[in-house]
Amino acid sequence: MKTTLLNKIWKEISNRRFVSTALCSCASLFLAANAVPVVAQGDAAMRTIRPFIGYDETYQWSDVPEIVADGVKKEGGTAEEYAWATDLFFEKEIWQLEFSYKNVRTIEVDFPVEGGKMERKRVWYLVYSVTNTGKRLRNELKQEIELEGENPGDVEKHKIDVSVGVARAGGEVERFEAPSNNLRGVYAPTTVDYNGQAPNEDGSIPGAVRFAPRLAFASASIQERLLYEKQKNGFFVGQKRGSQEGVYYDQYLPLAFAQIAAKEGRGQDFYDSIRIATRKIAPGETVWGIATWTDVDPRIDRFSVYVSGLTNALRWEDAAEASETDGGFGSGRDVFRKVLKLNFYNPGDEIHRGGKEIYNNLPGELDYQWIYM
């Protein structure tokens, strides 16, 4: 896979290879309306992205090639004898946080440098909040299947076409094709609500989640600008078109953080990306955060912010080498996590006045996208 701008982002976020694949759900379920309402917060508007979980995020059919390869290589068996380790049904209960944010803005901050001097830098920042709605999506057994003479070790895998008795739009019925080697029933999407549940015996709160974010500021935007080459005599001669890409990662800048919190806050506590990960967010609870970036090229006019950690949804793909066990279990497997991509547009020159000219409506693109990376 070629190294791209997105590769660079995800290598920093999770040390995984990056793929930019738009979320494609064959049977999706809205846990809440997916509109982007705007609510007032201080002197700027907050935009809210409500949770959206696709049913196909709750499960995945997959082989376990390491088991097959290990059995054939070490035990002297055949691939047919280990067919029970292929086409398996993996399921997972999926949660997703509600994300609200103000458009990216800038602030000038004086930082101490060597020699007791101060250096003024422009800091780009994003004020946001995350809310645990307490609602999740999972598979639930809706219909048992009786299979005579079948067991998980059988070489032959029969597939049974069954129907779930839940009518959909147009009177159609959802149909599933179920392999018999590890699935003994028909499953359907079910919403689980953890709001109002009593604490567990150990004191933990049901449905609480930990938000461990990584916010990457990425630009491939310095495009179609005229970049002048200056010769030694001081005269500008010639011109060329150029593009430049850059990736910047969220940093905790105490001086900037304090000024931004004082400017943007209305009595709430703000967390940086490190401290916010040290606590769990209970159902119905909202936590506020600030992400900051510095040393950003001031000429940037189009950029995106990638927010990871908002959900536990993931997909994986087995490469050809995944069947080899020499590299350890899972070697050759690419895991892609669901990440929120916010697109911004910053027209004009290099002068910013409090970030007022930064918009969340990049021409020709969506305001936000859910992607797997």
C-alpha positions in Angstrom: 0.0 0.0 0.0 1.4 3.4 -1.0 2.3 5.9 1.7 -0.2 8.7 1.6 -1.1 11.7 3.7 -3.7 9.5 5.5 -1.0 6.8 6.1 1.0 9.3 8.0 -2.0 10.3 10.2 -3.0 6.8 11.2 0.6 5.6 11.8 0.7 8.3 14.5 -2.8 7.5 15.8 -2.6 3.7 16.1 0.6 2.5 14.2 -1.8 0.9 11.7 -1.7 1.3 7.9 -4.3 3.8 6.7 -7.1 3.2 4.3 -9.6 5.9 3.4 -12.8 3.9 3.0 -16.2 5.7 3.3 -18.6 3.9 5.7 -20.9 1.8 3.6 -23.7 0.1 5.6 -26.0 -2.5 4.0 -28.5 -2.4 6.9 -27.9 0.7 9.0 -29.7 1.8 12.2 -29.9 5.3 13.5 -29.7 5.5 17.3 -30.7 9.1 17.0 -31.5 11.6 14.2 -28.4 12.2 12.1 -28.9 15.9 11.6 -26.3 18.3 12.7 -28.1 20.7 15.0 -26.5 24.0 16.0 -26.7 25.2 19.6 -25.3 28.3 21.2 -22.2 28.1 23.4 -20.5 31.3 24.4 -19.9 33.6 21.4 -19.8 30.7 18.8 -22.1 28.0 17.7 -21.7 24.3 18.6 -22.4 21.7 16.0 -23.5 18.3 17.1 -22.9 15.0 15.3 -25.3 12.4 16.7 -24.3 8.7 17.0 -24.8 6.6 13.9 -24.1 2.9 14.0 -24.5 0.6 11.0 -25.8 -2.9 11.7 -22.9 -4.4 9.7 -20.5 -2.8 12.3 -21.8 -5.3 15.0 -20.5 -8.4 13.2 -18.0 -9.7 10.7 -17.6 -13.0 8.8 -14.0 -13.9 8.8 -11.5 -16.8 8.6 -8.8 -17.5 11.2 -6.1 -18.4 8.7 -3.4 -18.8 11.4 -5.3 -21.9 12.8 -5.6 -23.5 9.4 -2.0 -22.8 8.6 -0.8 -24.0 12.0 -2.8 -27.2 11.7 -1.5 -28.0 8.2 2.1 -27.0 8.9 2.6 -28.5 12.4 0.0 -31.2 12.7 0.2 -32.5 9.2 -3.5 -32.1 8.6 -5.4 -30.9 5.6 -7.1 -27.6 5.0 -10.4 -29.4 4.8 -9.9 -30.8 8.3 -9.6 -27.3 9.6 -12.5 -25.9 7.7 -14.2 -25.2 11.1 -11.8 -22.2 11.5 -13.1 -20.5 8.3 -16.1 -18.4 7.7 -16.7 -17.7 11.3 -19.2 -15.2 12.8 -17.7 -12.5 15.1 -20.0 -10.2 16.8 -19.6 -7.1 19.1 -21.7 -4.6 21.0 -21.0 -1.2 19.5 -21.0 2.2 21.3 -20.5 5.6 19.9 -20.2 9.0 21.6 -22.1 12.0 20.5 -19.6 14.7 19.4 -20.2 18.5 19.5 -17.7 21.1 18.4 -17.0 24.7 17.5 -15.3 25.5 14.2 -11.5 25.6 14.4 -10.1 29.0 15.5 -6.7 30.5 16.2 -5.2 32.5 19.1 -1.8 34.2 19.5 0.2 32.9 22.5 3.6 34.0 23.9 5.8 31.0 24.8 9.1 31.2 26.8 12.3 30.4 24.8 16.0 30.2 25.6 17.6 33.3 27.0 14.5 34.4 29.0 12.7 35.7 26.0 9.2 35.2 24.7 8.2 34.0 21.3 4.7 34.6 19.9 3.1 31.7 18.1 -0.2 31.1 16.5 -2.1 28.2 18.0 -5.0 26.5 16.1 -7.5 24.9 18.4 -10.8 23.0 18.5 -13.3 23.2 21.4 -15.4 20.1 21.6 -17.6 17.9 23.9 -18.4 14.2 24.0 -21.6 12.7 25.4 -22.3 9.1 26.3 -25.9 8.6 25.2 -25.9 5.2 26.9 -27.3 3.5 23.8 -25.5 0.8 22.0 -26.2 -1.7 19.1 -25.7 -5.4 19.2 -26.9 -8.6 17.6 -29.6 -10.6 19.4 -30.7 -14.1 18.7 -34.2 -14.0 17.1 -34.6 -17.5 15.8 -33.1 -20.9 16.7 -32.1 -23.3 13.9 -32.2 -27.0 14.2 -29.5 -28.8 12.3 -29.6 -32.6 12.3 -26.3 -34.4 12.2 -24.2 -31.2 12.1 -21.4 -30.1 14.5 -18.7 -27.5 14.3 -16.1 -30.1 13.2 -17.9 -31.3 10.1 -16.0 -30.8 6.9 -19.2 -30.0 4.9 -20.6 -26.6 5.7 -24.3 -26.2 4.7 -25.9 -22.8 4.4 -29.5 -22.4 5.3 -31.7 -19.6 3.9 -33.9 -18.4 6.8 -36.2 -15.4 7.4 -36.6 -13.1 10.3 -40.3 -12.4 10.9 -39.8 -8.6 11.0 -41.5 -6.7 8.2 -39.5 -4.0 6.6 -40.6 -1.1 4.3 -42.5 -2.4 1.3 -43.5 -5.6 3.1 -40.2 -7.3 2.5 -38.5 -9.5 5.1 -34.8 -9.4 6.1 -33.1 -12.6 5.0 -29.9 -14.1 6.3 -27.7 -16.9 5.0 -26.3 -18.7 8.0 -23.4 -21.1 7.8 -23.9 -24.0 10.1 -20.3 -24.4 11.4 -20.6 -21.8 14.2 -24.0 -20.1 13.9 -27.0 -21.8 15.5 -29.6 -19.1 14.9 -30.6 -15.9 13.2 -29.5 -12.6 14.7 -31.1 -9.2 14.3 -30.0 -5.7 15.4 -31.1 -4.7 18.9 -30.6 -1.4 20.7 -29.4 -1.6 24.3 -30.0 1.3 26.7 -27.7 1.6 29.8 -29.3 4.8 31.1 -30.7 4.4 34.7 -29.1 1.1 35.4 -27.8 0.4 38.9 -24.0 0.2 39.5 -22.4 -3.2 39.4 -21.3 -5.0 42.5 -17.7 -3.8 42.1 -19.0 -0.2 41.8 -18.4 0.2 38.1 -21.1 1.9 36.0 -22.8 -0.1 33.3 -22.4 1.4 29.9 -19.5 3.7 30.9 -16.8 4.2 28.3 -13.3 5.5 28.1 -12.6 8.2 25.5 -8.9 8.0 24.5 -8.8 10.5 21.6 -6.2 11.4 19.0 -6.8 14.5 17.0 -4.8 15.0 13.8 -4.8 18.2 11.8 -4.1 17.3 8.2 -3.7 19.5 5.1 -3.1 18.8 1.5 -4.4 22.3 0.7 -1.7 24.6 -0.3 -2.7 24.1 -3.9 -2.8 26.3 -6.9 -0.9 29.0 -5.0 1.8 30.9 -6.8 5.1 30.2 -5.1 7.8 32.6 -6.0 11.5 31.9 -6.2 13.7 34.6 -5.0 17.2 35.0 -6.5 20.3 36.3 -4.7 19.9 39.8 -6.2 16.6 40.2 -4.3 14.3 40.2 -7.4 11.5 37.8 -7.9 11.8 36.0 -11.2 9.5 33.3 -12.5 6.8 31.5 -10.6 5.6 28.0 -10.2 2.5 26.2 -9.0 2.9 23.9 -6.1 1.1 21.9 -3.5 2.2 21.0 0.0 0.8 18.6 2.5 1.3 18.6 6.2 0.1 16.6 9.3 0.1 18.1 12.8 -0.8 16.3 16.0 -2.6 17.5 19.0 -0.3 18.8 21.7 -0.9 19.8 25.3 0.2 23.4 25.5 -0.5 24.6 29.1 -0.2 28.4 28.3 -2.4 28.2 25.3 -4.8 25.8 27.0 -5.4 28.2 29.9 -6.1 31.1 27.6 -8.4 29.2 25.4 -10.4 27.8 28.4 -10.8 31.3 29.8 -11.9 32.7 26.4 -14.3 29.8 25.4 -15.5 28.4 28.6 -18.8 29.2 30.4 -18.1 27.5 33.7 -17.4 23.9 32.5 -14.1 22.0 33.1 -12.0 21.4 30.0 -9.7 18.4 29.5 -6.7 17.9 27.2 -6.4 14.7 25.2 -4.3 13.0 27.8 -6.3 13.8 30.9 -9.7 13.0 29.3 -8.5 9.4 28.7 -7.9 8.9 32.4 -11.6 8.8 33.3 -14.7 6.9 32.2 -17.8 8.7 30.9 -21.1 7.4 32.3 -24.3 7.2 30.4 -25.8 10.7 30.1 -22.6 12.4 31.0 -20.9 15.1 28.9 -17.2 15.9 29.0 -15.5 18.9 27.4 -12.1 19.0 25.7 -9.7 21.3 23.8 -7.3 20.2 21.1 -4.4 22.5 20.1 -1.9 22.5 17.3 1.0 24.8 16.7 3.7 25.5 14.0 1.0 25.0 11.3 1.8 26.4 7.9 -0.1 29.8 7.9 -0.9 29.4 4.2 -3.2 26.4 4.7 -6.6 27.0 3.4 -8.1 23.5 3.3 -7.7 21.0 6.0 -9.4 18.2 8.0 -9.3 17.2 11.6 -9.4 13.4 12.2 -10.9 12.4 15.6 -10.3 8.8 16.8 -11.7 7.1 19.9 -15.4 8.1 19.5 -16.4 4.4 19.0 -15.2 0.9 19.3 -16.3 -0.1 15.8 -13.6 -1.7 13.7 -13.1 -4.0 10.7 -10.1 -6.1 9.7 -8.7 -7.6 6.5 -6.4 -10.6 6.2 -3.5 -10.2 3.8 -2.0 -13.1 2.0 0.8 -13.4 4.6 -1.8 -13.6 7.4 -1.8 -17.4 7.0 1.8 -17.6 8.0 2.4 -18.0 11.7 6.1 -17.2 11.8 5.3 -13.5 12.5 2.9 -14.4 15.3 -0.8 -14.6 15.6 -2.5 -11.8 13.6 0.6 -11.0 11.5 -0.4 -9.7 8.2 -3.8 -8.6 9.4 -4.9 -4.9 9.0 -7.3 -3.5 11.5 -9.3 -0.4 10.5 -11.1 1.7 13.1 -14.0 4.0 12.6 -12.8 7.7 12.7 -14.6 11.0 12.3 -13.2 13.4 9.7 -14.1 17.1 10.0 -13.5 19.2 6.9 -12.7 22.9 7.1 -12.1 25.8 4.7 -10.0 28.7 5.6 -10.1 31.2 2.6 -8.0 34.3 2.4 -4.5 35.2 3.2 -2.2 34.3 6.1 -3.8 36.8 8.5 -6.3 35.3 11.0 -8.5 37.3 13.3 -9.4 34.9 16.0 -10.3 32.2 13.5 -13.5 33.9 12.4 -12.8 33.1 8.8 -12.5 29.3 9.2 -15.6 27.5 8.0 -16.9 24.0 8.3 -18.0 23.9 4.7 -15.2 22.8 2.5 -16.3 23.4 -1.1 -17.1 20.2 -2.9 -16.9 18.1 0.3 -19.1 17.1 3.2 -18.9 18.9 6.5 -17.9 15.6 8.1 -17.5 11.9 7.2 -17.1 8.6 9.0 -14.3 6.7 7.6 -12.4 3.5 8.4 -8.6 4.0 8.9 
